[in-house]
């Protein structure tokens, strides 16, 4: 699913990933790091009222928490791509890594990591049948 150009929150992204993780034929997910408006240069505090800014940041926190629980809830891996943002302001990638979700700099790195996991699973299945 492509969210480009559309309004979404970290909760929206976590909900989409959770929907995909529920599918039996999905073994793993490659995703963007959930959206954090502050990291994209959106001055939440200046562009909105204080109450709305606080609500936006609560949504980022809730979405990140939900996202971090998904691999363990469904026993399926997630690998994330960090798009170029201000790494100093974006705390979401660090929270993902602390939860055991790897964050890579490129989609190719994510694809290689997911490929390695798939090969590892194949090897384990093959060794069980011996």
Secondary structure, DSSP 8 states (H G I E B T S, - for coil): ---TTS---HHHHHHHHHHHHTSTT--EEEEE----GGGGT--HHHHS-HHHHHHHHHHHHHHHHHHHHHHHHHT-EEEEE--S--TTT--HHHHHHHTT-EEESSHHHHHHHHHHHHHHHHHHHHHHT-
